[in-house]
Amino acid sequence: MTDEHGQDEPDTDQPPRTPTLKVARQLAKELAGMATVEVDRVLGEISVGITPSNPDARAFGWTDFSDELAVEA
């Protein structure tokens, strides 16, 4: 889904199933125009990637495995 600024947003038509999806949705709103927030769902896992528009800024993200959270920078 793309917001009014042309930025991709997490799928907001469904209620969040995990707290990390709620955080991703909030970040997508707060960082509109400053970063791209991508959310992928595969086999019950949620992967979130944040890519700043500023090339000097560090991208980061996480994968929520329900019983474990892996954070990457």
Buried (B, 14 or more C-beta within 10 A) or exposed (E): EEBEEEBEBBEBEEEBEBEBBEBBBEBBEEBBEEBBBBBEBEEEBBBBBBBBEEEEEEEBBBBBEEEEEEEEE
